[in-house]
Amino acid sequence: MRTSQSYDVTVVGGGLGGLTAALSLRQKGIRVTVLEQADELGEVGAGIQTAPNASRILTGLGLRARLEAIHTEPQDQVRRRWEDGSVIALTPLGDHCKRTYNAPYWHYHRADLHRVLLDACLDPDGPGPVVRVRTGSRIVDVDRTDPARPTAVTATGERHEADVLIGADGIRSAVRDVLGFPDTLVFSGEMAYRALVPGDKIAADPATRWLVDRFQSTIWYGPDRHLVHYLIRGGEYLNVVAIVPCTEEVAERWSAPATADELVDAFPGWDDRVAAVLSKAEGDASAWAMYYRRRDPVWVDGHVALLGDACHAMLPYQAQGASQAMEDAAVLAEELGSVPVSDVAGALARYVARRAKHAGMVQEASLRNKDFYHLPDGPEQRARDAGLRDFTGESDVSYDWLWRGTPLNDPDAESFSYPFHR
Ligand SMILES: Cc1cc2nc3c(=O)[nH]c(=O)nc-3n(C[C@H](O)[C@H](O)[C@H](O)COP(=O)(O)OP(=O)(O)OC[C@H]3O[C@@H](n4cnc5c(N)ncnc54)[C@H](O)[C@@H]3O)c2cc1C
């Protein structure tokens, strides 16, 4: 009988979810091949946040030193009102997260985080078998003639057989389609502008200088739209995500280039400081139509399972999509790493049982934030803001629950802890 040491797992998709899964499985002694459709692995030029539930998994994978080299740490999360920028609520991050959750709340450039994961997958000195990464490999089919050896088939006819196949191929997952799972994709009617603003321009303007004086994660709430920004690469850039009603053009094309002027025009009547920030955007600002998946607990069929956006794509209104994929990866590796090959179907079923309800709750909470964030001025909005002042979370999903994450089995759970020195 082959033991877990001799497993072969194919991961379809080399995004943040797929690479975290590959690294987690590698560290359990499993042989992993990542098949990525793009000719080059990488991420979009934008920022990303990992709350303690995800940072704990990344540091538990031995990445702490590498992440400390690329992270930026916000001291608080601040919520502001659209019209005058007045502070609705302030949530401590920084040391508070490390002290309370044994894990940090960090910001990064996506490309940096992706690179750290890829390097760790390929590190010849890392624990477990080095991950094989095949780019230019677009999966169009999964042959399950032998259900115990699912075979990923690429557009050019190459075949990759393994004991387990994980579809980590994003919101428009081909693996999901091949499995015949329900079409759960929904258009939210909104789009996200993503832009990077050079930190030196922010620091040079007295109207925006306050943003570099104390590093914060900021959310501006307004009717029909909201704005998120935070510094990355130690202040080299301010990452901006601006959510507004979707134009017809972007809805049709999924994404389209945008200018700083368009960004400014998208926030008419807002506090002057918003225009002062947005007008400084440089490079490839772009608008992305926002889709999500309806909650669906079916993620597995025999030796094939889904992970990340492929099974629980959510609106980014809790900044949790990739973080939930990282939780998937940790649980998947615990389950697959503890069984012989004869029990992989059971291990995958247990993975879904431990993760689907949790991720589904985050998916639904993120969707509820669409209305919650965008309330028009009036009594409902005032009640929301009063509630936010006693903040424990944005919805019935508290930050305390969210940031503790899915409980892990690992008896060596201490290795996930983040020593905090006063
Ligand atoms: C504006 C915005 C802000 C966000 N901010 C945050 C945040 O701060 N924190 C957070 O945790 N999450 C955030 N998210 C969510 C996060 O970006 C996603 O949930 C996450 O990137 C999903 O990772 P994934 O690996 O599941 O999928 P993806 O990143 O989509 O990766 C899928 C990979 O599979 C490849 N692929 C697709 N089809 C095939 C195929 N047929 N064959 C082979 N390869 C294929 C793709 O090329 C891609 O590389 C945000 C999302 C948005 C839109």
The ligand as a Tripos MOL2 file, in Angstrom:
@<TRIPOS>MOLECULE
LIG
   53    58     1     0     0
SMALL
NO_CHARGES

@<TRIPOS>ATOM
      1 C1        -10.6960   44.0710   -5.5780 C.3       1 LIG1
      2 C2        -10.3760   42.8280   -4.8170 C.ar      1 LIG1
      3 C3         -9.7140   42.9160   -3.6060 C.ar      1 LIG1
      4 C4         -9.4410   41.7660   -2.8650 C.ar      1 LIG1
      5 N1         -8.7630   41.8820   -1.6740 N.ar      1 LIG1
      6 C5         -8.5160   40.7610   -0.9520 C.ar      1 LIG1
      7 C6         -7.8230   40.8520    0.2890 C.ar      1 LIG1
      8 O1         -7.3980   41.9340    0.6980 O.2       1 LIG1
      9 N2         -7.6050   39.7140    0.9950 N.ar      1 LIG1
     10 C7         -8.0460   38.4950    0.5560 C.ar      1 LIG1
     11 O2         -7.8230   37.4870    1.2580 O.2       1 LIG1
     12 N3         -8.6900   38.3690   -0.6260 N.ar      1 LIG1
     13 C8         -8.9290   39.4660   -1.3880 C.ar      1 LIG1
     14 N4         -9.5570   39.3570   -2.5920 N.ar      1 LIG1
     15 C9         -9.9510   38.0200   -3.0850 C.3       1 LIG1
     16 C10        -8.7780   37.2690   -3.6980 C.3       1 LIG1
     17 O3         -8.1340   38.0640   -4.6610 O.3       1 LIG1
     18 C11        -9.2430   35.9860   -4.3490 C.3       1 LIG1
     19 O4        -10.1960   35.3500   -3.5410 O.3       1 LIG1
     20 C12        -8.0550   35.0570   -4.5380 C.3       1 LIG1
     21 O5         -7.0690   35.6560   -5.3290 O.3       1 LIG1
     22 C13        -8.5090   33.7430   -5.1640 C.3       1 LIG1
     23 O6         -7.3990   32.8900   -5.2620 O.3       1 LIG1
     24 P1         -7.5280   31.5310   -6.0770 P.3       1 LIG1
     25 O7         -6.1490   30.9620   -6.0760 O.co2     1 LIG1
     26 O8         -8.6570   30.7170   -5.5630 O.co2     1 LIG1
     27 O9         -7.9480   31.9630   -7.5490 O.3       1 LIG1
     28 P2         -7.1410   32.8890   -8.6210 P.3       1 LIG1
     29 O10        -6.3070   33.8970   -7.9580 O.co2     1 LIG1
     30 O11        -8.1410   33.3420   -9.5940 O.co2     1 LIG1
     31 O12        -6.1640   31.8490   -9.2890 O.3       1 LIG1
     32 C14        -6.6170   30.8970  -10.2180 C.3       1 LIG1
     33 C15        -5.4460   30.5020  -11.0890 C.3       1 LIG1
     34 O13        -5.8690   29.4280  -11.9380 O.3       1 LIG1
     35 C16        -5.4680   29.7030  -13.2560 C.3       1 LIG1
     36 N5         -6.4200   29.0270  -14.1320 N.ar      1 LIG1
     37 C17        -7.7090   29.3850  -14.3970 C.ar      1 LIG1
     38 N6         -8.2800   28.4950  -15.2270 N.ar      1 LIG1
     39 C18        -7.3280   27.5630  -15.4920 C.ar      1 LIG1
     40 C19        -7.3170   26.3950  -16.2920 C.ar      1 LIG1
     41 N7         -8.3850   26.0010  -16.9890 N.pl3     1 LIG1
     42 N8         -6.1830   25.6500  -16.3390 N.ar      1 LIG1
     43 C20        -5.0640   26.0190  -15.6320 C.ar      1 LIG1
     44 N9         -5.0310   27.1310  -14.8770 N.ar      1 LIG1
     45 C21        -6.1510   27.8870  -14.7990 C.ar      1 LIG1
     46 C22        -5.4850   31.2140  -13.3750 C.3       1 LIG1
     47 O14        -4.6880   31.6880  -14.4400 O.3       1 LIG1
     48 C23        -4.9670   31.6240  -11.9960 C.3       1 LIG1
     49 O15        -3.5720   31.6920  -11.9780 O.3       1 LIG1
     50 C24        -9.8440   40.4990   -3.3490 C.ar      1 LIG1
     51 C25       -10.4880   40.4080   -4.5860 C.ar      1 LIG1
     52 C26       -10.7470   41.5520   -5.3200 C.ar      1 LIG1
     53 C27       -11.4490   41.4190   -6.6350 C.3       1 LIG1
@<TRIPOS>BOND
     1     1     2 1
     2     2     3 ar
     3     2    52 ar
     4     3     4 ar
     5     4     5 ar
     6     4    50 ar
     7     5     6 ar
     8     6     7 ar
     9     6    13 1
    10     7     8 2
    11     7     9 ar
    12     9    10 ar
    13    10    11 2
    14    10    12 ar
    15    12    13 ar
    16    13    14 ar
    17    14    15 1
    18    14    50 ar
    19    15    16 1
    20    16    17 1
    21    16    18 1
    22    18    19 1
    23    18    20 1
    24    20    21 1
    25    20    22 1
    26    22    23 1
    27    23    24 1
    28    24    25 2
    29    24    26 1
    30    24    27 1
    31    27    28 1
    32    28    29 2
    33    28    30 1
    34    28    31 1
    35    31    32 1
    36    32    33 1
    37    33    34 1
    38    33    48 1
    39    34    35 1
    40    35    36 1
    41    35    46 1
    42    36    37 ar
    43    36    45 ar
    44    37    38 ar
    45    38    39 ar
    46    39    40 ar
    47    39    45 ar
    48    40    41 1
    49    40    42 ar
    50    42    43 ar
    51    43    44 ar
    52    44    45 ar
    53    46    47 1
    54    46    48 1
    55    48    49 1
    56    50    51 ar
    57    51    52 ar
    58    52    53 1
@<TRIPOS>SUBSTRUCTURE
     1 LIG1         1 GROUP 0 **** ****
